[in-house]
Amino acid sequence: MILAVASETVVRRTEQWFVQQGAPTMIEGYGFRSHVLPRMLPALTFVAVGSLAWLVLLKSTGLSKWVLLGVIVAVMVSAWILLSLFVRRLPSFSPRTTVVVLVAYAAMPVIVPLLQLAINDKVTTPGADDPETEWWVTALWFVVFFGVAFVATMLATTYGLGALLKAAIRHVIADLGNSVHLIGRALPPMLFVTLFLFFTGELWQAMNQLLWPRVSLVVLLFASITVLAAAARLRDEIGRVEQDLRPEVLKLACKGTPLSAVDIAEPLPPKRLNGRQSRNLLVMLAIRQLVQAAVIGLALFAFFVVLGLIVVTPAIAELWIGQRPKMSWPGVPSAMLRNATLFAAFGSMYFSVTSMSDAEHRRQFFAPVIEKVERTLEVRAVYLDVRERAGA
């Protein structure tokens, strides 16, 4: 039983704490209109203002174009910050406000090309071969763009991807020391598989002709395999998370949170998670795993570049390729950078997939993240009890 008198202020501050921890779905009654849409407003405004700014830039040339671009960026960033401060104090949108926001955003894909048609007597579709197109074609392009932006913003806001990414970046330096140890263990077997392939003439010929967009697709394919493997493994990790809700454990978990002053006298019953909350925890673990893979991939890329600079001279590269190699930097063949990218992506995927079954790696990497998940669940149990007693 919680002895202290709870207040609605403590409940609201705890909900903000969940948002900052990248676990907004732990908020009771979490929904699109009450929590997601208000926090989406700054990003949606940023997209809408950016599309209107595109019209202004089309009418400008020379130095004035860059001055206007700087002013527009400053206005967009300022609007983002001000709206973020505004919605932070706004608990939810009313049904009327929700309709107004959604209708205004949905109208932007049509308003932008119509404004351009009124200003220029023509419309321009970004990325089209024929810059002058029918206004409805541009409207269709903007519908797709605004739709993708809306869905991406909604998913990122729903699962707190921004806060999770910030937390992952803060841990990069700490993880880097751990990654050096992991790379030291993983590099020898990976080199046994890949080292001789790196010096294969046919591969250098292919990489000399392969453009960066196609290389990016290969990297994306490796990343997709990593995500699928991590998702399957991390679901098992979440299933093993234990909720220890004894008073001494809860007091320790609430330290440094808005619930730190709450007196907890008795154990609390475990709280069941719904599907959205389980997915939020899965995303929390997956982002840390992907950041770890990215750190390892960058280290492998640097290794292969250094190895190529030492061993593969421009003359040797020309002999393997059969013609003068294309150069990215002075004295650095493009094929070398693409080879390094390819092997770094493959190496990070290979290591991430195989290391998830390594007990030592789980202890070093997963233990801190699992502890964070356990703390989130413990704070949530206290929050729900406080909220119930406060009548929120």
Backbone torsions as a table, in degrees:
resi	resn	phi	psi	omega
1	MET	NA	141.8	178.7
2	ILE	-95.2	120.9	-172.2
3	LEU	-85.9	-31.3	-176.6
4	ALA	-71.3	149.4	177.5
5	VAL	-77.9	118.8	-177.1
6	ALA	-83.9	153.2	178.3
7	SER	-127.2	158.7	179.0
8	GLU	-65.2	-30.1	178.1
9	THR	-61.7	-42.8	178.7
10	VAL	-63.0	-40.2	179.6
11	VAL	-62.8	-46.0	-178.9
12	ARG	-65.6	-40.3	179.0
13	ARG	-66.4	-35.7	177.2
14	THR	-66.8	-36.7	177.1
15	GLU	-65.0	-37.6	174.5
16	GLN	-65.0	-35.5	177.9
17	TRP	-63.4	-40.8	176.5
18	PHE	-60.4	-41.5	179.1
19	VAL	-63.5	-43.9	-179.8
20	GLN	-66.5	-28.0	178.8
21	GLN	-83.3	-3.0	-178.6
22	GLY	77.8	24.0	178.3
23	ALA	-129.2	56.0	-175.7
24	PRO	-67.0	-22.2	-178.4
25	THR	-69.0	-12.0	177.3
26	MET	-73.0	-10.6	177.5
27	ILE	-69.7	130.5	-180.0
28	GLU	-68.1	134.8	-178.1
29	GLY	75.3	20.9	-177.6
30	TYR	-63.1	123.6	-177.9
31	GLY	-147.9	173.4	-175.7
32	PHE	-65.9	-51.4	-175.7
33	ARG	-73.6	-36.1	-173.5
34	SER	-80.3	-30.8	-172.9
35	HIS	-131.5	-38.5	-172.2
36	VAL	-77.4	-53.4	-175.6
37	LEU	-59.8	-43.4	178.0
38	PRO	-58.2	-38.7	179.9
39	ARG	-77.9	-16.8	175.2
40	MET	-79.1	-20.8	-171.6
41	LEU	-54.9	-45.0	179.2
42	PRO	-59.9	-42.7	-179.4
43	ALA	-67.8	-40.5	178.8
44	LEU	-64.9	-40.4	176.7
45	THR	-63.7	-39.9	178.5
46	PHE	-59.2	-44.1	179.8
47	VAL	-66.6	-43.3	-178.3
48	ALA	-65.4	-46.5	178.9
49	VAL	-65.0	-37.1	178.2
50	GLY	-63.3	-38.1	178.1
51	SER	-68.0	-36.5	176.0
52	LEU	-70.1	-35.5	177.9
53	ALA	-64.1	-30.6	177.6
54	TRP	-59.9	-36.5	177.5
55	LEU	-64.1	-41.3	-179.4
56	VAL	-64.4	-40.9	-178.3
57	LEU	-67.2	-30.0	178.9
58	LEU	-65.8	-27.5	-178.9
59	LYS	-88.0	-6.8	-173.9
60	SER	-109.5	154.3	177.4
61	THR	-141.5	162.2	173.3
62	GLY	65.8	-145.7	-175.6
63	LEU	-65.4	-36.8	-178.7
64	SER	-60.7	-30.1	178.7
65	LYS	-63.4	-43.9	-178.6
66	TRP	-73.1	-33.7	175.4
67	VAL	-63.9	-45.8	177.9
68	LEU	-62.3	-39.2	178.8
69	LEU	-60.7	-42.7	178.0
70	GLY	-63.4	-42.2	178.3
71	VAL	-63.6	-42.7	-178.8
72	ILE	-64.2	-44.2	179.0
73	VAL	-61.4	-42.3	179.0
74	ALA	-62.3	-42.7	179.4
75	VAL	-65.4	-40.8	-178.8
76	MET	-65.1	-44.1	179.7
77	VAL	-65.4	-41.7	178.3
78	SER	-62.5	-42.0	178.2
79	ALA	-63.2	-39.2	178.8
80	TRP	-61.1	-47.1	-177.3
81	ILE	-65.4	-46.0	-178.1
82	LEU	-64.1	-43.4	179.6
83	LEU	-67.3	-34.9	177.1
84	SER	-62.2	-42.2	177.5
85	LEU	-66.9	-34.7	-179.3
86	PHE	-68.1	-50.9	-176.0
87	VAL	-72.6	-19.3	177.0
88	ARG	-62.1	-29.4	-179.3
89	ARG	-99.0	2.5	-178.0
90	LEU	-103.8	112.2	-174.8
91	PRO	-66.1	-37.3	-178.1
92	SER	-164.5	164.8	175.4
93	PHE	-96.0	145.1	172.9
94	SER	-73.3	161.7	178.0
95	PRO	-56.0	-38.8	-179.9
96	ARG	-66.3	-43.9	178.4
97	THR	-62.5	-39.1	178.6
98	THR	-60.5	-44.9	179.8
99	VAL	-63.8	-43.3	-179.3
100	VAL	-61.4	-45.3	-178.8
101	VAL	-63.6	-46.5	-177.8
102	LEU	-66.6	-40.5	179.5
103	VAL	-66.7	-42.8	179.1
104	ALA	-61.8	-42.2	179.6
105	TYR	-68.8	-40.8	-179.9
106	ALA	-65.8	-26.4	-179.6
107	ALA	-79.4	-18.8	-175.9
108	MET	-59.8	-40.7	179.2
109	PRO	-61.4	-22.7	177.4
110	VAL	-92.8	-37.6	-177.5
111	ILE	-65.2	-41.0	-175.6
112	VAL	-61.4	-54.0	178.9
113	PRO	-65.6	-31.1	177.7
114	LEU	-67.8	-39.4	175.9
115	LEU	-63.9	-41.0	178.4
116	GLN	-63.7	-40.0	178.3
117	LEU	-64.4	-38.1	179.6
118	ALA	-70.7	-32.7	-177.1
119	ILE	-82.8	-45.2	-171.3
120	ASN	-106.4	-7.2	-172.5
121	ASP	61.1	19.2	175.7
122	LYS	-159.8	164.6	178.8
123	VAL	-124.4	152.3	-179.2
124	THR	-125.9	126.5	177.2
125	THR	-96.1	119.8	-179.7
126	PRO	-59.1	129.0	176.5
127	GLY	83.2	0.1	-178.8
128	ALA	-81.5	150.1	177.2
129	ASP	-67.2	-39.8	176.2
130	ASP	-98.4	106.1	-173.9
131	PRO	-63.0	-27.0	-178.9
132	GLU	-100.2	113.5	-177.1
133	THR	-132.3	170.1	175.8
134	GLU	-64.0	147.1	-175.6
135	TRP	-62.4	-31.5	-177.7
136	TRP	-71.9	-26.7	176.0
137	VAL	-67.1	-44.5	176.7
138	THR	-63.8	-38.9	177.8
139	ALA	-60.7	-41.7	178.5
140	LEU	-63.4	-41.0	178.5
141	TRP	-61.6	-41.9	179.7
142	PHE	-70.1	-32.4	176.4
143	VAL	-61.0	-44.5	178.3
144	VAL	-63.5	-45.3	-178.2
145	PHE	-62.3	-48.1	-178.5
146	PHE	-67.5	-34.9	178.3
147	GLY	-65.3	-45.3	178.1
148	VAL	-63.3	-42.0	179.2
149	ALA	-62.4	-39.7	-179.2
150	PHE	-66.3	-46.6	-178.5
151	VAL	-64.6	-43.5	180.0
152	ALA	-63.4	-42.4	179.0
153	THR	-65.7	-39.1	-179.8
154	MET	-64.9	-44.3	179.2
155	LEU	-65.5	-43.6	-179.6
156	ALA	-63.4	-38.1	-179.9
157	THR	-74.6	-40.8	-178.0
158	THR	-59.7	-42.3	-175.3
159	TYR	-105.3	11.9	173.8
160	GLY	61.9	40.5	-175.9
161	LEU	-64.1	-34.2	180.0
162	GLY	-62.2	-48.1	179.5
163	ALA	-65.6	-38.9	179.3
164	LEU	-65.2	-39.4	179.4
165	LEU	-67.0	-40.0	176.9
166	LYS	-61.6	-43.3	179.2
167	ALA	-64.3	-38.8	179.5
168	ALA	-65.9	-39.5	178.8
169	ILE	-65.8	-38.4	177.8
170	ARG	-62.1	-28.7	-178.6
171	HIS	-90.2	-1.9	-177.0
172	VAL	-60.3	-44.2	-178.4
173	ILE	-63.4	-43.6	177.8
174	ALA	-65.6	-39.9	179.1
175	ASP	-69.4	-26.1	-176.3
176	LEU	-61.8	-42.6	177.4
177	GLY	-61.8	-40.7	177.0
178	ASN	-67.1	-36.8	-179.1
179	SER	-66.3	-35.8	178.0
180	VAL	-60.8	-42.8	177.8
181	HIS	-63.9	-41.9	-179.3
182	LEU	-67.4	-39.9	178.7
183	ILE	-65.1	-38.5	177.4
184	GLY	-59.3	-33.5	177.8
185	ARG	-81.2	-34.7	-172.6
186	ALA	-90.1	-24.1	-173.2
187	LEU	-61.9	-45.9	-179.1
188	PRO	-56.6	-51.4	179.0
189	PRO	-65.1	-33.7	178.3
190	MET	-68.2	-38.1	177.7
191	LEU	-66.4	-33.4	178.1
192	PHE	-61.3	-32.2	-179.0
193	VAL	-86.2	-36.7	-168.4
194	THR	-107.8	-19.3	-169.9
195	LEU	-61.1	-46.0	-178.0
196	PHE	-70.1	-30.1	176.5
197	LEU	-66.0	-31.1	-179.8
198	PHE	-62.8	-27.2	-178.7
199	PHE	-102.7	24.6	178.4
200	THR	-88.2	124.2	-177.0
201	GLY	-61.2	-39.7	-179.2
202	GLU	-62.2	-37.4	178.9
203	LEU	-67.5	-38.6	177.2
204	TRP	-65.8	-36.3	176.4
205	GLN	-63.7	-43.9	179.6
206	ALA	-65.4	-43.7	-178.6
207	MET	-68.8	-26.7	177.0
208	ASN	-68.3	-29.1	-178.9
209	GLN	-96.8	-25.2	-176.4
210	LEU	-72.8	129.1	-179.2
211	LEU	-82.0	158.7	-176.9
212	TRP	-59.9	-36.2	176.9
213	PRO	-58.5	-38.2	178.3
214	ARG	-71.6	-37.5	175.4
215	VAL	-61.8	-39.3	178.2
216	SER	-62.6	-36.2	177.7
217	LEU	-65.6	-38.3	176.9
218	VAL	-63.8	-44.3	177.8
219	VAL	-60.9	-41.5	178.5
220	LEU	-62.4	-37.2	177.9
221	LEU	-63.3	-45.6	177.2
222	PHE	-62.2	-40.5	179.3
223	ALA	-64.1	-37.5	178.7
224	SER	-63.8	-40.8	177.8
225	ILE	-63.4	-40.3	178.4
226	THR	-61.8	-43.2	-179.0
227	VAL	-64.6	-44.2	-179.3
228	LEU	-62.9	-44.3	179.0
229	ALA	-65.7	-41.3	179.8
230	ALA	-65.5	-39.4	-179.3
231	ALA	-61.4	-43.8	-179.8
232	ALA	-64.3	-41.2	-177.9
233	ARG	-72.4	-41.1	-175.5
234	LEU	-70.3	-26.3	174.3
235	ARG	-62.1	-38.3	175.8
236	ASP	-65.8	-38.2	179.6
237	GLU	-63.9	-42.6	179.5
238	ILE	-64.7	-36.8	178.8
239	GLY	-64.5	-22.3	-179.8
240	ARG	-93.6	-2.5	179.5
241	VAL	-67.3	129.0	-179.2
242	GLU	-103.5	139.7	177.2
243	GLN	-102.3	98.0	177.1
244	ASP	-93.3	104.5	-171.4
245	LEU	-110.0	36.4	173.2
246	ARG	-72.4	154.1	-176.3
247	PRO	-55.9	-44.3	-178.1
248	GLU	-65.8	-34.0	177.9
249	VAL	-70.5	-41.8	-179.5
250	LEU	-65.7	-39.6	178.3
251	LYS	-62.5	-41.8	178.7
252	LEU	-65.9	-39.5	180.0
253	ALA	-67.3	-35.7	-176.9
254	CYS	-81.2	-8.3	179.5
255	LYS	-62.9	130.1	-178.4
256	GLY	85.2	5.5	177.3
257	THR	-114.8	169.6	176.3
258	PRO	-61.2	-13.5	-179.5
259	LEU	-95.0	10.1	-175.0
260	SER	-63.9	-27.0	-178.3
261	ALA	-87.4	-3.6	-178.1
262	VAL	-75.8	132.7	179.0
263	ASP	-89.9	123.9	-177.1
264	ILE	-115.2	117.3	-174.1
265	ALA	-105.0	-26.9	-176.0
266	GLU	-132.1	157.7	175.9
267	PRO	-62.5	151.6	177.2
268	LEU	-107.6	150.5	178.8
269	PRO	-73.4	148.3	177.1
270	PRO	-60.3	145.3	-179.2
271	LYS	-105.6	129.6	-177.9
272	ARG	-74.3	141.4	178.3
273	LEU	-98.0	142.4	173.0
274	ASN	-88.9	179.4	-175.9
275	GLY	-62.9	-40.4	-179.4
276	ARG	-65.1	-39.7	179.4
277	GLN	-68.1	-38.3	176.4
278	SER	-64.3	-40.1	177.8
279	ARG	-65.4	-35.6	178.1
280	ASN	-61.8	-43.7	177.0
281	LEU	-65.8	-35.9	177.4
282	LEU	-63.8	-42.2	177.2
283	VAL	-63.9	-39.2	178.7
284	MET	-57.8	-44.5	179.5
285	LEU	-73.0	-39.4	-176.4
286	ALA	-65.2	-38.5	-179.6
287	ILE	-63.9	-42.3	176.8
288	ARG	-61.9	-38.3	179.4
289	GLN	-65.7	-41.4	-179.4
290	LEU	-69.9	-37.5	176.4
291	VAL	-63.5	-40.9	177.1
292	GLN	-61.6	-43.4	178.5
293	ALA	-63.7	-38.1	178.9
294	ALA	-64.3	-40.4	178.5
295	VAL	-62.6	-44.8	178.6
296	ILE	-64.6	-40.7	179.3
297	GLY	-62.8	-41.0	177.7
298	LEU	-63.9	-39.2	178.6
299	ALA	-65.0	-41.3	178.3
300	LEU	-66.3	-39.1	177.5
301	PHE	-59.8	-45.8	179.3
302	ALA	-62.3	-39.3	179.8
303	PHE	-62.4	-47.1	-177.5
304	PHE	-69.4	-33.9	176.5
305	VAL	-64.9	-46.8	178.9
306	VAL	-62.0	-42.6	178.0
307	LEU	-60.8	-42.4	179.8
308	GLY	-66.6	-39.9	179.0
309	LEU	-64.6	-33.1	-178.9
310	ILE	-77.2	-42.0	-170.0
311	VAL	-97.1	-42.5	-170.9
312	VAL	-96.9	101.4	174.7
313	THR	-80.5	162.7	177.1
314	PRO	-55.2	-34.3	179.1
315	ALA	-66.6	-42.5	178.2
316	ILE	-66.4	-41.9	177.9
317	ALA	-59.8	-40.4	178.3
318	GLU	-65.9	-37.0	178.4
319	LEU	-65.4	-42.3	-179.2
320	TRP	-70.1	-41.1	-175.7
321	ILE	-76.6	-30.5	-178.4
322	GLY	90.3	2.3	176.5
323	GLN	-158.4	173.5	179.6
324	ARG	-64.3	123.3	-176.5
325	PRO	-69.8	148.9	173.5
326	LYS	-72.0	139.6	-175.4
327	MET	-108.8	136.2	173.1
328	SER	-94.4	-49.3	175.2
329	TRP	-119.3	163.9	177.1
330	PRO	-57.3	115.9	178.2
331	GLY	82.4	3.3	-179.3
332	VAL	-117.6	109.4	178.5
333	PRO	-65.1	143.3	177.8
334	SER	-62.4	-34.4	179.9
335	ALA	-60.3	-33.5	179.8
336	MET	-65.6	-44.7	179.5
337	LEU	-65.7	-38.5	179.6
338	ARG	-70.2	-38.7	175.4
339	ASN	-61.1	-45.7	179.8
340	ALA	-60.9	-41.0	178.0
341	THR	-62.8	-44.2	-178.3
342	LEU	-62.5	-47.6	-177.7
343	PHE	-72.0	-31.4	176.3
344	ALA	-66.1	-42.5	178.3
345	ALA	-65.3	-43.7	179.0
346	PHE	-65.2	-42.7	-178.8
347	GLY	-63.7	-42.7	179.5
348	SER	-66.9	-37.4	176.7
349	MET	-64.7	-47.9	-178.2
350	TYR	-59.8	-45.3	-178.1
351	PHE	-68.3	-42.7	-178.5
352	SER	-62.4	-41.3	-177.8
353	VAL	-70.1	-46.4	-176.4
354	THR	-73.9	-32.9	-175.7
355	SER	-75.2	-16.4	179.2
356	MET	-69.3	-16.0	175.5
357	SER	-97.5	3.0	-179.6
358	ASP	-89.8	119.9	-177.2
359	ALA	-62.9	-38.0	-179.2
360	GLU	-65.7	-41.5	178.8
361	HIS	-64.8	-41.3	178.4
362	ARG	-61.4	-39.5	-179.8
363	ARG	-65.8	-39.9	-176.7
364	GLN	-77.9	-38.9	-173.0
365	PHE	-99.3	-47.1	-173.6
366	PHE	-77.0	-30.3	-174.9
367	ALA	-55.6	-48.5	179.4
368	PRO	-63.3	-35.9	-179.0
369	VAL	-72.0	-40.7	177.5
370	ILE	-62.6	-37.5	176.8
371	GLU	-62.2	-38.1	177.5
372	LYS	-65.7	-40.0	177.7
373	VAL	-63.7	-44.4	179.2
374	GLU	-61.7	-40.7	179.1
375	ARG	-64.9	-39.8	178.5
376	THR	-60.3	-42.4	179.4
377	LEU	-67.8	-36.4	178.7
378	GLU	-67.4	-43.6	176.9
379	VAL	-64.3	-37.2	179.1
380	ARG	-62.3	-38.8	179.6
381	ALA	-62.6	-43.7	177.8
382	VAL	-66.7	-41.5	-179.9
383	TYR	-60.0	-43.5	-179.3
384	LEU	-66.0	-37.2	179.2
385	ASP	-69.3	-42.0	176.6
386	VAL	-63.1	-42.4	-178.2
387	ARG	-64.1	-40.1	179.2
388	GLU	-64.9	-40.2	-179.0
389	ARG	-75.3	-27.5	178.2
390	ALA	-79.7	-12.8	-179.4
391	GLY	72.7	25.3	-178.7
392	ALA	-73.9	NA	NA
